[in-house]
Amino acid sequence: MASPPDRANLIVGTDMPVRSWADRMLPLSARPYARLMRLDRPIGTWLLLFPGWWSVALAFDTLRWRWDSLGWFLWLMALFGVGALLMRGAGCTWNDIIDRDFDARVERTRSRPIPSGQISVRQALLFMALQMSIALAILLQFNRFAVGVGAFSLVVVFIYPLMKRWTYWPQIVLGMAFNWGALLGWAAVRGDLDWTPVFLYVAGIFWTLGYDTIYAHQDKGDDILIGIKSTALKLRDRTRPLLWGFYTLALTLIAAAGWSDGLGLFFWIGLGLGALQLAWQAGRVNIDDPADCLRKFKSNRVFGWCLLLGLLTELVR
């Protein structure tokens, strides 16, 4: 199969770069592990990280920001950055262990390290344990309440790969896992939870439901053949109108979080720019073109930055 023009940098038929920075900079023995934790494809780390960063910024705003808090703020943002990288890597490792037989039968995933034989299941399990051990060390830097909140996320992380066998809505469970940072960020700063992070968390679930439905349309042909379920197969031609619905609910709930936190103009500007980005996705995505689905999925990083910059500007105004 020929690569579409905008996929010229990918291994034909897969989502793996031909020669990423990891291939250029890491020793040969480390490269399969970098691919296993998706270091060569950082979009998933960004999507996991943004809800945590949003929540930290929201929580600091409630504390009436002072510049002598800058060190603590940057320290928390850095911890969330490294934690997101590790937990995304551990989650991908676990997902690939559970899905190794399916991945071997799907064109886009057949070259991943486990189904291709570059890494054994035992090696993958040990690597996952290493990642989670470091992530735990990061989690223990937070207050006790936040540690408890973070620990509960493991339940969702571990059951997600199984959901696609049982339900057409595994993206909801993915959203629950990927947006846990919306709860954890607030808890790490405030040591409690209230409606503001809950609004943000539920908003993130609808955001994920939208972008991962777009992503799932890449594999719908293979998924039908091997019996995997997804919202792409459930919604089919109804995807576009329901994307509008998912993203509208996400924006409404983010607005509710901002309103409950008493945020001002800069937050609403950031949210407005983000709304335009989501509208572009929903209005322009071609669900029958895998390359376009991948482009629209990756574009959610822009939405994340729009909202974060609005929150940061509001924080220091």
C-alpha positions in Angstrom: 0.0 0.0 0.0 1.4 3.4 -0.9 1.8 6.0 1.8 -0.4 9.1 1.5 1.7 12.2 0.8 1.4 13.5 4.4 2.4 10.2 5.8 5.7 10.1 3.9 7.6 10.1 7.2 5.8 6.9 8.4 6.6 3.3 7.9 4.1 2.3 5.2 0.8 1.0 6.6 1.7 1.9 10.2 1.7 4.9 12.5 5.4 4.5 13.3 7.9 7.1 12.0 10.6 5.8 9.6 13.4 7.5 11.5 12.4 9.5 14.6 14.6 11.4 17.0 14.7 8.2 19.1 16.2 6.3 16.2 18.9 9.0 15.7 19.8 9.5 19.4 19.2 6.2 21.3 21.3 3.1 21.1 19.8 0.2 19.1 18.8 -1.8 22.2 16.8 1.1 23.6 14.8 1.9 20.5 12.1 -0.8 20.8 11.4 0.4 24.4 11.2 4.0 23.2 8.6 2.9 20.6 6.8 0.8 23.2 6.2 3.9 25.4 5.6 6.0 22.2 8.4 8.5 22.8 8.5 8.9 19.0 4.8 9.9 19.0 4.3 12.5 21.8 0.8 13.6 21.0 -0.6 11.1 23.5 1.6 12.5 26.3 0.3 16.0 25.5 -3.3 14.9 25.6 -2.7 13.2 29.0 -0.8 16.2 30.3 -3.1 19.1 29.4 -5.9 18.3 31.8 -3.4 18.2 34.7 -1.8 21.5 33.7 -5.2 23.1 33.3 -6.2 21.9 36.7 -3.0 23.1 38.4 -3.6 26.6 36.9 -7.2 26.7 38.0 -6.3 25.7 41.5 -3.6 28.3 41.8 -6.0 30.9 40.7 -8.3 30.1 43.7 -5.3 30.7 46.0 -4.9 34.3 44.7 -1.7 34.0 42.9 1.5 35.5 44.4 4.8 35.7 42.5 6.5 34.0 45.5 4.5 30.9 44.6 6.2 30.7 41.1 8.7 28.1 42.2 6.0 25.8 43.6 3.9 26.3 40.5 6.7 25.4 38.1 7.7 22.4 40.3 4.2 21.0 40.1 4.0 21.7 36.3 7.3 19.8 35.8 6.2 16.9 38.0 3.0 16.6 36.0 5.0 16.7 32.8 7.3 13.9 33.7 4.5 11.9 35.3 2.4 12.2 32.2 5.3 10.9 30.1 5.8 7.9 32.3 2.1 7.1 32.8 1.4 7.4 29.1 4.3 5.1 28.5 3.2 2.6 31.1 -0.4 2.7 29.8 0.8 2.1 26.2 3.0 -0.8 27.4 0.1 -2.4 29.2 -2.2 -1.8 26.2 0.3 -3.4 23.9 0.7 -6.4 26.2 -3.1 -7.0 26.3 -3.6 -6.3 22.6 -0.6 -8.1 21.2 -2.6 -10.7 19.3 -5.0 -8.0 17.9 -2.1 -5.7 17.0 -0.4 -8.4 15.0 -3.5 -8.6 12.8 -4.0 -4.8 12.2 -2.0 -3.2 9.5 -1.3 0.1 11.4 -0.1 -1.7 14.6 1.6 -4.9 13.3 5.1 -3.3 13.5 4.8 -2.4 17.2 7.6 -3.9 19.4 5.7 -6.8 21.0 3.7 -8.2 18.0 6.8 -7.8 15.8 8.9 -9.7 18.3 11.4 -7.0 19.2 10.3 -7.1 22.9 9.0 -10.2 24.8 6.0 -9.9 27.1 8.2 -10.5 30.1 10.5 -7.7 29.1 7.5 -5.4 28.5 6.1 -6.2 32.0 9.4 -5.4 33.6 9.6 -2.2 31.6 6.1 -1.2 32.7 7.0 -1.9 36.3 10.0 0.4 36.0 8.0 3.2 34.5 5.3 2.9 37.2 7.9 2.8 40.0 9.3 6.2 38.9 5.8 7.6 38.4 5.0 6.5 42.0 8.0 8.3 43.3 6.7 11.4 41.5 3.2 10.9 43.0 4.6 10.7 46.5 5.9 14.3 46.2 2.2 15.4 46.5 0.0 15.7 49.6 -1.7 12.6 51.0 -5.0 13.4 49.5 -3.5 13.8 46.1 -1.6 10.5 46.5 -5.0 8.8 47.1 -6.6 10.5 44.1 -3.7 9.5 41.9 -3.8 5.8 43.1 -7.4 5.4 42.1 -6.6 6.2 38.5 -4.8 2.9 38.2 -8.1 1.0 38.2 -9.2 2.8 35.0 -5.8 2.6 33.4 -5.7 -1.2 33.8 -9.3 -1.9 32.6 -9.2 0.3 29.5 -7.5 -2.2 27.1 -10.3 -4.7 27.9 -13.2 -2.4 27.2 -12.9 -2.7 23.4 -13.8 -6.3 23.7 -17.0 -5.6 25.6 -18.4 -2.3 24.6 -18.6 0.0 21.6 -17.8 2.9 24.0 -14.2 2.2 25.2 -13.4 5.8 24.4 -15.4 6.8 27.6 -13.1 4.7 29.7 -10.1 6.2 27.9 -11.4 9.6 28.7 -11.7 8.7 32.4 -8.1 7.6 32.4 -6.6 10.4 30.2 -8.3 13.2 32.1 -7.6 12.1 35.7 -5.1 14.9 35.9 -8.0 17.3 36.1 -8.8 15.9 39.5 -5.2 15.3 40.5 -3.9 18.7 39.6 -6.5 20.4 41.9 -5.9 17.9 44.7 -2.1 18.5 44.5 -2.5 22.2 44.9 -5.5 22.4 47.2 -5.6 19.1 49.0 -9.3 18.7 48.3 -11.8 18.5 45.4 -14.9 20.5 44.6 -17.1 21.2 41.6 -14.5 23.1 39.6 -12.2 20.1 38.9 -15.2 17.8 38.5 -16.6 20.0 35.8 -13.1 20.0 34.1 -12.8 16.2 34.4 -16.2 15.5 32.8 -15.4 18.0 30.1 -12.2 16.2 29.4 -14.1 12.9 29.0 -16.3 14.4 26.3 -13.2 16.0 24.6 -11.5 12.6 24.6 -14.7 10.9 23.3 -14.5 13.3 20.3 -10.8 13.1 19.4 -10.5 9.4 20.0 -13.5 8.6 17.9 -11.8 10.5 15.1 -8.6 8.4 15.8 -10.6 5.1 15.8 -11.9 5.7 12.3 -8.4 4.9 11.1 -8.8 1.2 12.1 -12.5 0.6 11.5 -11.9 -1.8 8.6 -9.5 -4.0 10.6 -11.6 -3.7 13.7 -14.6 -5.2 12.0 -12.6 -8.1 10.8 -11.1 -9.0 14.1 -14.1 -8.2 16.3 -12.8 -5.0 18.1 -15.4 -2.5 19.2 -15.1 1.3 19.1 -17.3 4.5 18.8 -16.2 4.7 15.2 -18.0 1.5 14.4 -21.0 2.4 16.7 -21.5 5.9 15.2 -20.4 5.4 11.6 -22.0 8.1 9.5 -23.4 9.8 12.6 -19.9 10.7 13.7 -19.8 14.3 12.5 -23.1 15.5 14.2 -22.1 13.7 17.4 -18.7 15.2 17.3 -20.4 18.6 17.5 -22.3 17.3 20.4 -19.3 15.9 22.3 -17.3 19.0 21.8 -20.2 21.3 22.7 -20.6 19.5 26.0 -16.8 19.7 26.6 -16.8 23.4 26.0 -19.9 24.0 28.2 -18.4 22.1 31.1 -15.0 23.9 30.8 -17.0 27.1 30.8 -18.7 26.0 34.0 -15.4 25.3 35.6 -14.1 28.7 34.6 -17.3 30.4 35.8 -17.3 28.5 39.2 -13.7 29.6 39.6 -14.6 33.3 38.8 -12.2 33.6 35.8 -12.1 36.6 33.6 -11.7 37.8 30.1 -8.4 36.0 29.2 -9.8 32.6 30.1 -12.8 33.2 27.8 -10.6 34.3 25.0 -8.5 31.1 25.3 -11.7 29.0 25.5 -13.1 30.8 22.4 -10.0 30.1 20.4 -10.1 26.5 21.5 -13.8 26.3 20.5 -12.8 27.5 16.9 -10.2 24.7 16.8 -12.8 22.0 17.8 -15.3 23.4 15.4 -12.7 23.1 12.6 -12.1 19.5 13.5 -15.8 18.5 13.7 -16.6 20.4 10.5 -13.7 19.3 8.3 -12.7 15.8 9.4 -13.0 13.2 6.6 -13.8 10.0 8.6 -13.0 7.9 5.5 -9.5 9.2 5.1 -7.1 7.7 7.7 -4.4 10.4 7.1 -6.9 13.2 7.7 -8.2 11.5 10.8 -4.7 11.4 12.2 -4.1 15.1 11.3 -7.3 16.1 13.1 -6.5 13.9 16.1 -3.1 15.4 16.5 -4.5 18.9 16.1 -6.0 18.6 19.6 -2.6 19.8 21.0 -3.6 23.2 19.6 -6.9 23.1 21.6 -4.9 22.2 24.7 -2.5 25.1 24.3 -5.3 27.6 23.6 -7.0 26.8 26.9 -3.8 26.6 28.9 -2.5 30.0 27.7 -5.9 31.5 28.6 -5.6 30.1 32.1 -2.0 31.1 32.5 -2.7 34.7 31.4 -5.7 34.9 33.7 -3.5 33.6 36.5 -0.9 36.3 36.3 -3.0 39.3 35.1 
